[in-house]
Amino acid sequence: MGNWRTDLKMAVLGLVFVTVLPGWASVAWAKEKSMPAPDWAVEAAKTPTPVVAVATNAPAVILFDEYKITVDEQNRAVELRRFAVRLLKPQGREYGHCYAFYDTDEKLKNFHTWTIAADGKQFQAKDEDYSDQGLAEATVLQFDARVRVVNPPGADPGAVVACETEVLLQPYMHEENWAIQYDVPVVHEAMELSLPAGGHYAESWRGYPAVKPAETGANQLRWEITNMPGLDLARFRSTPPWSALAARMSVKWGDLAVKGTDNQWLALGTWESGLQTHRFDPTPEITAKAQELTAGAPDLYTKLERITDYVQKNIRYFIVEKGIGGMQAHWAADIYRNKYGDCKDKTTLLISMLQAVGVQAHYFHVNSERGVIDPKEPSLIGNHMITAIELPAGENDPRLLARVKTAGLDKTGGKTLLIFDPTDEWTPVGLLDGDLQGAYGVLADGANSQILQMPVLPAEAEGVTRQGSFTLADNGELTGEVRERRTGDDAQRERMFIKRSDAKEVHEQLERRLSADLPGLAFKDYQFASVTDLEKPLDLTVKLTAENYAHTAGPLLLLRPRVLGSHTHSVPDVMEGKTRLYPIVLGHPGTWKDSFDIALPAGYAVDDTPEPVSVDVQFASYKSAVTAKGNMLHYESEYVVRDVEISPAKAAEFRRLEQAIVMSEKGSAVLKKQ
């Protein structure tokens, strides 16, 4: 759900531009006489290629990117966009695929494209160069959002492609997110806003210092930016998503145009609250079902678990959207009867069923990628709807971990909310997917609407405990059994894979995972337990044999006590000591414990073991030790992650942690024949 136009636009501005989707026939565009390129395009084509584009080996450079938004007395807006890009390399042709989004309520009025070759010759795109495509690739999607894409003639290296689109924006959207950064450099860009008499606006900036607009006429403002560097993350690992780092500005008009960051979030949340008014009202059928599910529930947790489990497993994820349906939910009665819906629909039915048993809940608008919603930049850039469930004062069930406290805007002292995602079929109530932990969302609760940060769960709530018992033969063969217990995100992702795969695919995936650590693996048998019971850990037992696990060196046998698994992160720039520019994503909090016992072959004794390792850098810690007793070699390690990501300033600490982990995991034990 959410503002699909903004979400897709941000994706287009990242590493990949819109490409032709299979299965959609071309729709003819209005025929017209050939027109020469307009003056703005000709002038843009004269812009020299900046040195930075050459130095960074960019495939293209954007010479000119301008938006002009004209708002009428009813706050309906028309957006004119002018865009010119020089293609520098063959790979840069993708940047010449101009696009325009539209739907039932957002009307595409004009779309023209020209190519100005390096020698000055001009080409104009014809009917056959345009294609009209739906934006739904998956079978679970049915909505009217579409995109018109042009493959311009003569789009070769050295040429400049210029596009001009005019779109009547959605009548209910009084906001535009101006993406001011691409993955290639931009020479000049501008946003112009023309308001009706008495109209007002509000702006907020993300990742770039606020620019003061010039007043170019009565109620007409213009923001301009020059020489914006590209944001190319292809060379970096473990960074936040591109859309969380790219600079942007949100401009609003009409009722959303209020001053002050908190007031803007309040206005956005209030607007969303009004959009869903009465959608979640429980019907007699919904009330009866909710009461049936919770009959005899001994506590609040059980009540919540039964209702959330019902919505997770019985309401199929299926999107049916048209126009404002991208933001507004269907009626709870229809969702319950049809047994399908998208994220906001599943939240609607969950709110309805909870209300039927006396529990209040609210819409919580988030983004599926952490960092995209910035508390300092109010906007409707979120693309996902989840649920915020009110917990009564004093409720302290330790299973309800994903809780936050609101600010008491109505002087009630705030509320304690449990954050839950009913679209996520694999995470039980009380926990939260790792991609959402630490991220922000907009609570839609009328006059109490506000921006809230979702919790980061304690490390002990998630992770993997792995125990192995092995026997080593004197020829180096290792035989044994491994038992894994997964909780939180680790269990969620494994359950999701099992659900979406057949037995052969599951077997092959396990074999690939194990053989990465055990060359010569003979994968004998495996068994999962509690796959569908989300309240329990996911257990796995594997029996295996690995030939040549230990290597002979005269009277010695050399082996790695850490039989399986690795906790290293591949972040080359940090490990090479380079200056880190972006946060380092750690994943999700958790505790990972390994314990392996290896019975030694007859006639051998432990001659040497790796030194113990222990390092704690606040955001994470790691320790390992290898001990020997009798004919048994014992290895154990514990890796704890407490944060979801860290600032670039902590790169040196991260490097120290990783070096310790690498040293530990590569350490060898030496067995000597007696």
Summary of the structure (lengths in Angstrom):
residues: 674
radius of gyration: 28.8
end to end distance: 68.3
largest distance: 95.5
contacts: 2253
relative contact order: 0.09
helix: 23%
strand: 34%
